[in-house]
């Protein structure tokens, strides 16, 4: 039997490989238990959900919780608000962070490394420290109870995403940009025609991170939104849970619908996402 190579490239003994796969499968099954319970509960009647001891397999299977749950709350309105925020977040994050990362990785200027360290240092500031000053700023310009406070910050960069992009940009040979400069390309042309097309893995990874953060964000909408028609899915679901927790079937169904897009997008972009993460630490 051929030996499987490990991360260092050395061949791994078949018994070790089997043991590693068994452990990984067991851990995967453990993490899948809540998701399986969520999906199966959404297909049960309320009596089945509250039954003890619990039953994993719905009998009979019902899909009534889905149409009831999606019409009991203004789900489609919440979905539109969330999709708008997510689309703007992905666009703003990719544009702002890639521009900053390009300047830190591909251009030589005094103080470049110092500024990079300062940007990384801001990652140590928790959200609770900046929450009140940022809220006061948006309140003074009259943007509270709108979607703008959840969109605008994404166009001013994020330290973690800038770090990921900078590390990836450093892996692109400098000879490519130097040859482009000799041919008369401007920095904007180099950034747009050379760097971005070669950086699809990290762009996909950062875009997926930004999408997931905005899709699952609860604290931001809770702070800035008061009008129920402007609620996002996470805030709407929390409101539904607190007011109508006696409808567990509908709650499970709506939660399943909200969870599925994240899972689908991750699996569709899994290869590019993993490549973007693994290649960001090659150079420092």
C-alpha positions in Angstrom: 0.0 0.0 0.0 1.4 3.4 -1.0 2.2 5.8 1.8 0.3 9.1 1.9 2.6 12.2 2.2 2.0 14.5 5.2 2.3 18.3 5.2 6.1 18.2 5.2 6.2 16.0 2.1 7.4 12.9 4.0 5.4 9.7 3.4 2.9 8.9 6.1 2.3 5.3 7.3 -1.1 3.9 6.2 -2.1 3.3 9.8 -1.4 6.9 10.7 -3.3 8.2 7.6 -6.3 6.0 8.5 -6.2 7.2 12.1 -6.1 10.8 11.0 -9.0 10.4 8.6 -11.1 8.7 11.3 -10.4 11.6 13.7 -11.3 14.2 11.1 -14.5 12.3 10.2 -15.5 12.1 13.8 -14.9 15.8 14.4 -16.8 16.7 11.2 -19.7 14.6 12.4 -19.7 16.3 15.7 -19.8 19.8 14.2 -22.6 18.7 11.8 -24.9 17.5 14.6 -26.4 21.0 15.3 -26.9 21.6 11.6 -28.6 18.2 11.1 -30.8 18.9 14.1 -31.8 22.3 12.7 -32.8 20.9 9.3 -34.7 17.9 10.7 -36.5 20.1 13.2 -37.7 22.4 10.5 -39.4 19.4 8.9 -41.2 18.4 12.1 -44.4 19.4 13.7 -44.2 21.4 16.9 -45.3 18.4 18.9 -42.4 16.4 17.4 -39.9 19.2 18.2 -40.9 19.3 21.8 -41.1 15.6 22.3 -38.8 13.9 24.8 -36.8 11.9 24.2 -36.1 13.7 21.0 -36.5 12.0 17.6 -34.0 12.7 14.9 -36.0 11.6 11.9 -39.3 13.5 11.3 -42.3 11.3 11.1 -44.3 12.5 9.3 -42.2 15.0 7.3 -43.9 18.4 6.9 -42.8 21.5 5.0 -45.5 23.7 6.3 -43.0 25.5 8.6 -41.2 27.0 5.6 -44.1 28.9 3.9 -45.6 29.9 7.3 -42.2 31.1 8.6 -41.3 33.1 5.5 -44.7 34.8 5.4 -45.1 35.3 9.2 -42.3 37.9 9.1 -41.4 40.2 6.3 -38.6 37.8 5.3 -38.1 39.1 1.7 -37.8 42.6 3.0 -35.1 41.5 5.4 -33.4 39.6 2.7 -33.3 42.6 0.4 -31.8 44.8 3.2 -29.2 42.1 4.0 -28.3 41.5 0.4 -27.8 45.2 -0.2 -25.5 45.5 2.8 -23.6 42.3 1.8 -23.1 43.4 -1.8 -21.8 46.9 -0.7 -19.6 45.3 1.9 -17.9 42.9 -0.5 -17.4 45.7 -3.1 -16.2 48.2 -0.6 -13.9 45.8 1.1 -12.2 44.5 -2.0 -11.7 48.0 -3.5 -10.4 49.8 -0.3 -8.3 46.9 1.0 -6.7 46.0 -2.3 -5.7 49.6 -2.9 -4.1 50.0 0.5 -2.5 46.6 0.2 -1.1 47.5 -3.2 0.5 50.6 -1.8 2.0 48.7 1.1 3.3 45.7 -1.0 4.2 47.0 -4.4 5.3 50.6 -3.9 8.5 51.8 -2.2 8.1 54.9 0.0 9.4 56.1 3.4 7.4 55.0 6.4 5.7 52.1 4.5 6.5 49.5 7.1 5.7 51.8 10.0 2.2 52.5 8.6 1.7 48.7 8.0 2.5 48.0 11.7 0.1 50.8 12.8 -2.6 49.3 10.7 -2.0 45.8 12.1 -2.0 47.4 15.6 -5.5 48.6 15.1 -6.6 44.9 15.1 -6.0 44.9 18.9 -8.8 47.5 19.4 -12.1 45.6 20.1 -15.3 46.7 18.6 -16.6 47.8 21.9 -13.9 50.5 22.1 -14.9 52.2 18.9 -18.6 51.5 19.0 -19.7 54.6 20.9 -17.5 57.2 19.0 -18.6 55.8 15.6 -22.2 55.8 16.6 -22.0 59.4 17.8 -20.3 60.4 14.4 -23.1 58.8 12.4 -25.8 60.3 14.7 -24.4 63.8 14.2 -24.5 63.5 10.4 -28.0 62.1 10.5 -27.4 58.5 9.3 -28.7 56.6 12.2 -31.7 54.3 11.4 -30.4 53.9 7.8 -28.4 51.3 6.1 -25.5 53.6 5.5 -23.6 53.1 8.9 -23.5 49.4 7.9 -22.1 50.1 4.4 -19.8 53.1 4.6 -17.1 51.6 7.0 -16.4 48.9 4.4 -15.1 51.5 2.0 -12.4 52.6 4.5 -10.5 49.3 4.7 -10.1 46.5 7.3 -6.8 45.8 8.9 -7.1 42.0 8.7 -8.1 42.0 5.0 -5.4 44.5 4.2 -2.9 42.1 5.8 -4.1 39.1 3.8 -4.0 41.0 0.5 -0.6 42.5 1.2 0.9 39.1 2.0 -0.5 37.7 -1.2 0.6 40.7 -3.3 4.2 40.1 -2.0 4.1 36.6 -3.7 3.7 38.2 -7.1 7.1 38.7 -8.8 8.2 42.3 -8.9 9.6 41.6 -12.4 6.1 41.8 -13.7 5.4 45.3 -12.5 8.9 46.5 -13.4 8.4 45.2 -17.0 5.0 46.9 -17.1 6.5 50.2 -15.9 9.2 50.0 -18.6 6.4 49.5 -21.2 4.8 52.7 -20.0 2.0 51.4 -17.7 0.8 53.6 -14.9 0.4 52.3 -11.3 -3.3 52.2 -11.9 -2.9 50.1 -15.0 -0.5 47.7 -13.1 -3.0 47.4 -10.2 -6.0 46.9 -12.5 -4.5 44.8 -15.3 -1.8 42.8 -13.6 -2.2 42.6 -9.8 -5.9 42.1 -9.5 -6.2 39.4 -12.2 -3.4 37.4 -10.5 -5.0 37.8 -7.1 -8.3 36.1 -7.6 -7.8 33.6 -4.8 -7.2 36.2 -2.1 -10.0 38.4 -3.5 -12.3 35.5 -3.3 -11.2 34.8 0.3 -11.6 38.4 1.4 -14.9 38.7 -0.4 -16.2 35.6 1.3 -15.1 36.8 4.7 -16.7 40.2 4.2 -19.9 38.6 2.9 -20.2 36.2 5.9 -19.4 39.0 8.4 -22.2 41.2 7.0 -24.6 38.3 6.5 -24.2 37.2 10.2 -23.8 40.7 11.7 -26.2 41.3 14.5 -24.6 44.0 16.7 -24.3 46.6 13.9 -28.0 46.4 12.9 -29.1 46.3 16.5 -27.2 49.6 17.2 -28.2 51.6 14.2 -31.6 50.3 13.0 -34.9 51.1 14.7 -37.3 50.9 11.9 -38.5 47.3 11.5 -38.7 47.6 7.7 -34.9 48.2 7.6 -34.1 45.1 9.7 -31.6 42.6 8.4 -32.1 38.8 8.5 -30.1 38.3 11.7 -31.9 41.2 13.6 -35.3 40.1 12.2 -34.7 36.5 13.3 -33.7 37.6 16.8 -36.8 39.8 17.0 -38.9 36.8 15.8 -37.3 34.5 18.3 -37.9 36.9 21.3 -41.5 37.7 20.3 -42.7 34.4 18.9 -40.5 31.8 20.5 -43.6 29.5 20.9 -43.4 28.7 17.2 -40.2 26.6 17.1 -41.0 25.0 13.8 -41.2 28.2 11.9 -38.1 29.5 13.8 -36.1 26.4 12.7 -37.3 26.8 9.1 -36.3 30.5 8.8 -33.0 29.8 10.5 -32.3 27.0 7.9 -33.1 29.3 5.0 -30.7 31.9 6.4 -27.9 29.4 6.9 -28.1 27.6 3.6 -26.6 30.5 1.4 -23.5 30.6 3.5 -22.9 26.9 3.2 -23.6 26.9 -0.6 -21.3 29.9 -1.3 -18.5 28.4 0.8 -18.6 25.1 -1.1 -18.7 26.8 -4.4 -15.7 28.9 -3.6 -14.0 26.4 -1.4 -10.9 25.7 -3.6 -10.3 29.4 -4.4 -10.9 30.3 -0.8 -8.4 27.8 0.6 -5.8 28.8 -2.0 -6.2 32.4 -1.1 -5.7 31.7 2.6 -2.7 29.3 2.2 -0.8 31.7 -0.1 -1.0 34.8 2.1 1.8 33.7 4.5 4.5 32.8 2.1 6.4 36.1 2.3 6.6 38.6 5.1 
